[in-house]
Amino acid sequence: MYFWAEATQAGENTWKPIYHFFVYSMIEGTHDVFFHAYVVNGLDSVIWSGVMPIEIEGKKRVYGEFVSDASFSPENIANVTPLAYCSVEY
């Protein structure tokens, strides 16, 4: 899995992260994958998390986008780190 995140304007004076991901499965068959996104602040505390289900077939690639439902003040943008991982149900 590869992912990157970018900040976009959420309101008049707020921003939200948008996650872009690229998942490739090497396992045969169809299975459910869950994209887990979260934001960590400078104190190593999770300040937001979200999960999005993805259906993927073996040996196929999936590109997707996960738009956060959270919004943060502009002061937080320099002190947060977007992180993500995938989990698989067989």
Phi and psi in radians as a Rosetta constraint file:
Dihedral C 1 N 2 CA 2 C 2 CIRCULARHARMONIC -2.106 0.35
Dihedral N 2 CA 2 C 2 N 3 CIRCULARHARMONIC 2.526 0.35
Dihedral C 2 N 3 CA 3 C 3 CIRCULARHARMONIC -2.596 0.35
Dihedral N 3 CA 3 C 3 N 4 CIRCULARHARMONIC 2.741 0.35
Dihedral C 3 N 4 CA 4 C 4 CIRCULARHARMONIC -2.527 0.35
Dihedral N 4 CA 4 C 4 N 5 CIRCULARHARMONIC 2.771 0.35
Dihedral C 4 N 5 CA 5 C 5 CIRCULARHARMONIC -2.305 0.35
Dihedral N 5 CA 5 C 5 N 6 CIRCULARHARMONIC 2.636 0.35
Dihedral C 5 N 6 CA 6 C 6 CIRCULARHARMONIC -2.408 0.35
Dihedral N 6 CA 6 C 6 N 7 CIRCULARHARMONIC 2.709 0.35
Dihedral C 6 N 7 CA 7 C 7 CIRCULARHARMONIC -1.652 0.35
Dihedral N 7 CA 7 C 7 N 8 CIRCULARHARMONIC 2.411 0.35
Dihedral C 7 N 8 CA 8 C 8 CIRCULARHARMONIC -2.344 0.35
Dihedral N 8 CA 8 C 8 N 9 CIRCULARHARMONIC 2.722 0.35
Dihedral C 8 N 9 CA 9 C 9 CIRCULARHARMONIC -1.182 0.35
Dihedral N 9 CA 9 C 9 N 10 CIRCULARHARMONIC 2.285 0.35
Dihedral C 9 N 10 CA 10 C 10 CIRCULARHARMONIC -1.820 0.35
Dihedral N 10 CA 10 C 10 N 11 CIRCULARHARMONIC -0.539 0.35
Dihedral C 10 N 11 CA 11 C 11 CIRCULARHARMONIC -2.654 0.35
Dihedral N 11 CA 11 C 11 N 12 CIRCULARHARMONIC -2.791 0.35
Dihedral C 11 N 12 CA 12 C 12 CIRCULARHARMONIC -1.142 0.35
Dihedral N 12 CA 12 C 12 N 13 CIRCULARHARMONIC -0.681 0.35
Dihedral C 12 N 13 CA 13 C 13 CIRCULARHARMONIC -2.393 0.35
Dihedral N 13 CA 13 C 13 N 14 CIRCULARHARMONIC 0.679 0.35
Dihedral C 13 N 14 CA 14 C 14 CIRCULARHARMONIC -2.437 0.35
Dihedral N 14 CA 14 C 14 N 15 CIRCULARHARMONIC 2.854 0.35
Dihedral C 14 N 15 CA 15 C 15 CIRCULARHARMONIC -2.361 0.35
Dihedral N 15 CA 15 C 15 N 16 CIRCULARHARMONIC 2.825 0.35
Dihedral C 15 N 16 CA 16 C 16 CIRCULARHARMONIC -2.460 0.35
Dihedral N 16 CA 16 C 16 N 17 CIRCULARHARMONIC 2.634 0.35
Dihedral C 16 N 17 CA 17 C 17 CIRCULARHARMONIC -1.455 0.35
Dihedral N 17 CA 17 C 17 N 18 CIRCULARHARMONIC 2.490 0.35
Dihedral C 17 N 18 CA 18 C 18 CIRCULARHARMONIC -2.065 0.35
Dihedral N 18 CA 18 C 18 N 19 CIRCULARHARMONIC 2.176 0.35
Dihedral C 18 N 19 CA 19 C 19 CIRCULARHARMONIC -1.739 0.35
Dihedral N 19 CA 19 C 19 N 20 CIRCULARHARMONIC 2.346 0.35
Dihedral C 19 N 20 CA 20 C 20 CIRCULARHARMONIC -1.990 0.35
Dihedral N 20 CA 20 C 20 N 21 CIRCULARHARMONIC 2.376 0.35
Dihedral C 20 N 21 CA 21 C 21 CIRCULARHARMONIC -2.419 0.35
Dihedral N 21 CA 21 C 21 N 22 CIRCULARHARMONIC 2.723 0.35
Dihedral C 21 N 22 CA 22 C 22 CIRCULARHARMONIC -2.358 0.35
Dihedral N 22 CA 22 C 22 N 23 CIRCULARHARMONIC 2.022 0.35
Dihedral C 22 N 23 CA 23 C 23 CIRCULARHARMONIC -2.082 0.35
Dihedral N 23 CA 23 C 23 N 24 CIRCULARHARMONIC 2.368 0.35
Dihedral C 23 N 24 CA 24 C 24 CIRCULARHARMONIC -2.220 0.35
Dihedral N 24 CA 24 C 24 N 25 CIRCULARHARMONIC 2.221 0.35
Dihedral C 24 N 25 CA 25 C 25 CIRCULARHARMONIC -1.826 0.35
Dihedral N 25 CA 25 C 25 N 26 CIRCULARHARMONIC 2.306 0.35
Dihedral C 25 N 26 CA 26 C 26 CIRCULARHARMONIC -1.778 0.35
Dihedral N 26 CA 26 C 26 N 27 CIRCULARHARMONIC 0.011 0.35
Dihedral C 26 N 27 CA 27 C 27 CIRCULARHARMONIC -1.620 0.35
Dihedral N 27 CA 27 C 27 N 28 CIRCULARHARMONIC 2.303 0.35
Dihedral C 27 N 28 CA 28 C 28 CIRCULARHARMONIC -1.174 0.35
Dihedral N 28 CA 28 C 28 N 29 CIRCULARHARMONIC 2.640 0.35
Dihedral C 28 N 29 CA 29 C 29 CIRCULARHARMONIC 1.635 0.35
Dihedral N 29 CA 29 C 29 N 30 CIRCULARHARMONIC 3.043 0.35
Dihedral C 29 N 30 CA 30 C 30 CIRCULARHARMONIC -1.699 0.35
Dihedral N 30 CA 30 C 30 N 31 CIRCULARHARMONIC 2.375 0.35
Dihedral C 30 N 31 CA 31 C 31 CIRCULARHARMONIC -2.620 0.35
Dihedral N 31 CA 31 C 31 N 32 CIRCULARHARMONIC 2.847 0.35
Dihedral C 31 N 32 CA 32 C 32 CIRCULARHARMONIC -1.632 0.35
Dihedral N 32 CA 32 C 32 N 33 CIRCULARHARMONIC 2.341 0.35
Dihedral C 32 N 33 CA 33 C 33 CIRCULARHARMONIC -2.081 0.35
Dihedral N 33 CA 33 C 33 N 34 CIRCULARHARMONIC 2.493 0.35
Dihedral C 33 N 34 CA 34 C 34 CIRCULARHARMONIC -2.071 0.35
Dihedral N 34 CA 34 C 34 N 35 CIRCULARHARMONIC 2.195 0.35
Dihedral C 34 N 35 CA 35 C 35 CIRCULARHARMONIC -1.589 0.35
Dihedral N 35 CA 35 C 35 N 36 CIRCULARHARMONIC 2.070 0.35
Dihedral C 35 N 36 CA 36 C 36 CIRCULARHARMONIC -1.852 0.35
Dihedral N 36 CA 36 C 36 N 37 CIRCULARHARMONIC 2.100 0.35
Dihedral C 36 N 37 CA 37 C 37 CIRCULARHARMONIC -2.053 0.35
Dihedral N 37 CA 37 C 37 N 38 CIRCULARHARMONIC 2.505 0.35
Dihedral C 37 N 38 CA 38 C 38 CIRCULARHARMONIC -2.698 0.35
Dihedral N 38 CA 38 C 38 N 39 CIRCULARHARMONIC 2.843 0.35
Dihedral C 38 N 39 CA 39 C 39 CIRCULARHARMONIC -2.132 0.35
Dihedral N 39 CA 39 C 39 N 40 CIRCULARHARMONIC 2.279 0.35
Dihedral C 39 N 40 CA 40 C 40 CIRCULARHARMONIC -2.002 0.35
Dihedral N 40 CA 40 C 40 N 41 CIRCULARHARMONIC 2.379 0.35
Dihedral C 40 N 41 CA 41 C 41 CIRCULARHARMONIC -1.551 0.35
Dihedral N 41 CA 41 C 41 N 42 CIRCULARHARMONIC -3.123 0.35
Dihedral C 41 N 42 CA 42 C 42 CIRCULARHARMONIC -1.130 0.35
Dihedral N 42 CA 42 C 42 N 43 CIRCULARHARMONIC -0.240 0.35
Dihedral C 42 N 43 CA 43 C 43 CIRCULARHARMONIC -1.709 0.35
Dihedral N 43 CA 43 C 43 N 44 CIRCULARHARMONIC 0.253 0.35
Dihedral C 43 N 44 CA 44 C 44 CIRCULARHARMONIC 1.082 0.35
Dihedral N 44 CA 44 C 44 N 45 CIRCULARHARMONIC 0.547 0.35
Dihedral C 44 N 45 CA 45 C 45 CIRCULARHARMONIC -1.851 0.35
Dihedral N 45 CA 45 C 45 N 46 CIRCULARHARMONIC 2.399 0.35
Dihedral C 45 N 46 CA 46 C 46 CIRCULARHARMONIC -1.323 0.35
Dihedral N 46 CA 46 C 46 N 47 CIRCULARHARMONIC 2.105 0.35
Dihedral C 46 N 47 CA 47 C 47 CIRCULARHARMONIC -1.851 0.35
Dihedral N 47 CA 47 C 47 N 48 CIRCULARHARMONIC -0.159 0.35
Dihedral C 47 N 48 CA 48 C 48 CIRCULARHARMONIC -2.815 0.35
Dihedral N 48 CA 48 C 48 N 49 CIRCULARHARMONIC 2.533 0.35
Dihedral C 48 N 49 CA 49 C 49 CIRCULARHARMONIC -2.596 0.35
Dihedral N 49 CA 49 C 49 N 50 CIRCULARHARMONIC 2.691 0.35
Dihedral C 49 N 50 CA 50 C 50 CIRCULARHARMONIC -2.692 0.35
Dihedral N 50 CA 50 C 50 N 51 CIRCULARHARMONIC 2.760 0.35
Dihedral C 50 N 51 CA 51 C 51 CIRCULARHARMONIC -2.305 0.35
Dihedral N 51 CA 51 C 51 N 52 CIRCULARHARMONIC 2.426 0.35
Dihedral C 51 N 52 CA 52 C 52 CIRCULARHARMONIC -2.305 0.35
Dihedral N 52 CA 52 C 52 N 53 CIRCULARHARMONIC 2.186 0.35
Dihedral C 52 N 53 CA 53 C 53 CIRCULARHARMONIC -1.304 0.35
Dihedral N 53 CA 53 C 53 N 54 CIRCULARHARMONIC 2.518 0.35
Dihedral C 53 N 54 CA 54 C 54 CIRCULARHARMONIC -2.317 0.35
Dihedral N 54 CA 54 C 54 N 55 CIRCULARHARMONIC 2.300 0.35
Dihedral C 54 N 55 CA 55 C 55 CIRCULARHARMONIC -1.740 0.35
Dihedral N 55 CA 55 C 55 N 56 CIRCULARHARMONIC 2.292 0.35
Dihedral C 55 N 56 CA 56 C 56 CIRCULARHARMONIC -2.414 0.35
Dihedral N 56 CA 56 C 56 N 57 CIRCULARHARMONIC 2.481 0.35
Dihedral C 56 N 57 CA 57 C 57 CIRCULARHARMONIC -1.732 0.35
Dihedral N 57 CA 57 C 57 N 58 CIRCULARHARMONIC 2.572 0.35
Dihedral C 57 N 58 CA 58 C 58 CIRCULARHARMONIC -0.975 0.35
Dihedral N 58 CA 58 C 58 N 59 CIRCULARHARMONIC 2.505 0.35
Dihedral C 58 N 59 CA 59 C 59 CIRCULARHARMONIC 1.147 0.35
Dihedral N 59 CA 59 C 59 N 60 CIRCULARHARMONIC 0.370 0.35
Dihedral C 59 N 60 CA 60 C 60 CIRCULARHARMONIC -2.117 0.35
Dihedral N 60 CA 60 C 60 N 61 CIRCULARHARMONIC 2.755 0.35
Dihedral C 60 N 61 CA 61 C 61 CIRCULARHARMONIC -1.855 0.35
Dihedral N 61 CA 61 C 61 N 62 CIRCULARHARMONIC 2.548 0.35
Dihedral C 61 N 62 CA 62 C 62 CIRCULARHARMONIC -2.287 0.35
Dihedral N 62 CA 62 C 62 N 63 CIRCULARHARMONIC 2.220 0.35
Dihedral C 62 N 63 CA 63 C 63 CIRCULARHARMONIC -1.885 0.35
Dihedral N 63 CA 63 C 63 N 64 CIRCULARHARMONIC 2.409 0.35
Dihedral C 63 N 64 CA 64 C 64 CIRCULARHARMONIC -2.659 0.35
Dihedral N 64 CA 64 C 64 N 65 CIRCULARHARMONIC 3.091 0.35
Dihedral C 64 N 65 CA 65 C 65 CIRCULARHARMONIC -2.428 0.35
Dihedral N 65 CA 65 C 65 N 66 CIRCULARHARMONIC 2.374 0.35
Dihedral C 65 N 66 CA 66 C 66 CIRCULARHARMONIC -2.150 0.35
Dihedral N 66 CA 66 C 66 N 67 CIRCULARHARMONIC 2.008 0.35
Dihedral C 66 N 67 CA 67 C 67 CIRCULARHARMONIC -1.681 0.35
Dihedral N 67 CA 67 C 67 N 68 CIRCULARHARMONIC 2.131 0.35
Dihedral C 67 N 68 CA 68 C 68 CIRCULARHARMONIC -1.135 0.35
Dihedral N 68 CA 68 C 68 N 69 CIRCULARHARMONIC 2.559 0.35
Dihedral C 68 N 69 CA 69 C 69 CIRCULARHARMONIC -1.652 0.35
Dihedral N 69 CA 69 C 69 N 70 CIRCULARHARMONIC 0.034 0.35
Dihedral C 69 N 70 CA 70 C 70 CIRCULARHARMONIC -1.603 0.35
Dihedral N 70 CA 70 C 70 N 71 CIRCULARHARMONIC 2.788 0.35
Dihedral C 70 N 71 CA 71 C 71 CIRCULARHARMONIC -2.413 0.35
Dihedral N 71 CA 71 C 71 N 72 CIRCULARHARMONIC 2.521 0.35
Dihedral C 71 N 72 CA 72 C 72 CIRCULARHARMONIC -2.231 0.35
Dihedral N 72 CA 72 C 72 N 73 CIRCULARHARMONIC 2.746 0.35
Dihedral C 72 N 73 CA 73 C 73 CIRCULARHARMONIC -1.322 0.35
Dihedral N 73 CA 73 C 73 N 74 CIRCULARHARMONIC 2.714 0.35
Dihedral C 73 N 74 CA 74 C 74 CIRCULARHARMONIC -1.039 0.35
Dihedral N 74 CA 74 C 74 N 75 CIRCULARHARMONIC -0.490 0.35
Dihedral C 74 N 75 CA 75 C 75 CIRCULARHARMONIC -1.135 0.35
Dihedral N 75 CA 75 C 75 N 76 CIRCULARHARMONIC -0.436 0.35
Dihedral C 75 N 76 CA 76 C 76 CIRCULARHARMONIC -1.391 0.35
Dihedral N 76 CA 76 C 76 N 77 CIRCULARHARMONIC -0.281 0.35
Dihedral C 76 N 77 CA 77 C 77 CIRCULARHARMONIC -1.093 0.35
Dihedral N 77 CA 77 C 77 N 78 CIRCULARHARMONIC -0.567 0.35
Dihedral C 77 N 78 CA 78 C 78 CIRCULARHARMONIC -1.403 0.35
Dihedral N 78 CA 78 C 78 N 79 CIRCULARHARMONIC -0.298 0.35
Dihedral C 78 N 79 CA 79 C 79 CIRCULARHARMONIC -1.981 0.35
Dihedral N 79 CA 79 C 79 N 80 CIRCULARHARMONIC 0.331 0.35
Dihedral C 79 N 80 CA 80 C 80 CIRCULARHARMONIC -2.175 0.35
Dihedral N 80 CA 80 C 80 N 81 CIRCULARHARMONIC 2.702 0.35
Dihedral C 80 N 81 CA 81 C 81 CIRCULARHARMONIC -2.219 0.35
Dihedral N 81 CA 81 C 81 N 82 CIRCULARHARMONIC 2.156 0.35
Dihedral C 81 N 82 CA 82 C 82 CIRCULARHARMONIC -1.413 0.35
Dihedral N 82 CA 82 C 82 N 83 CIRCULARHARMONIC 2.359 0.35
Dihedral C 82 N 83 CA 83 C 83 CIRCULARHARMONIC -2.308 0.35
Dihedral N 83 CA 83 C 83 N 84 CIRCULARHARMONIC 2.795 0.35
Dihedral C 83 N 84 CA 84 C 84 CIRCULARHARMONIC -2.789 0.35
Dihedral N 84 CA 84 C 84 N 85 CIRCULARHARMONIC 2.753 0.35
Dihedral C 84 N 85 CA 85 C 85 CIRCULARHARMONIC -2.728 0.35
Dihedral N 85 CA 85 C 85 N 86 CIRCULARHARMONIC 2.912 0.35
Dihedral C 85 N 86 CA 86 C 86 CIRCULARHARMONIC -2.040 0.35
Dihedral N 86 CA 86 C 86 N 87 CIRCULARHARMONIC 2.492 0.35
Dihedral C 86 N 87 CA 87 C 87 CIRCULARHARMONIC -2.089 0.35
Dihedral N 87 CA 87 C 87 N 88 CIRCULARHARMONIC 2.701 0.35
Dihedral C 87 N 88 CA 88 C 88 CIRCULARHARMONIC -2.213 0.35
Dihedral N 88 CA 88 C 88 N 89 CIRCULARHARMONIC 2.377 0.35
Dihedral C 88 N 89 CA 89 C 89 CIRCULARHARMONIC -1.940 0.35
Dihedral N 89 CA 89 C 89 N 90 CIRCULARHARMONIC 2.218 0.35
